């Protein structure tokens, strides 16, 4: 469960920073989704490799 929340947190921060720098809401949403998914996949890969 912490990995899920970490992905959401990092996605939200990435999207917020992108929106703050560009004022483009669509780009911010895409950035947030990509950052969230990559965080989840990265953590899952580390867990999978560790087993």
C-alpha positions, 0 to 999 in steps of 0.5 A, a space after each residue: 500500500 505504501 508503494 501505491 501512495 508513493 506513486 500517487 504522491 510523486 505523480 501529483 508533485 510532477 503534475 503540479 510542477 509541470 502545471 506551475 511551469 507551463 500552465 498547460 493542464 493536459 500536459 500536467 495530467 499526462 506528466 502526472 500519469 506517466 510519473 505515477 505509472 513509472 513509479 509503480 513499475 519501477 517499484 514492482 521491478 525492484 520487488 520482483 528482482 529481489 525475490 
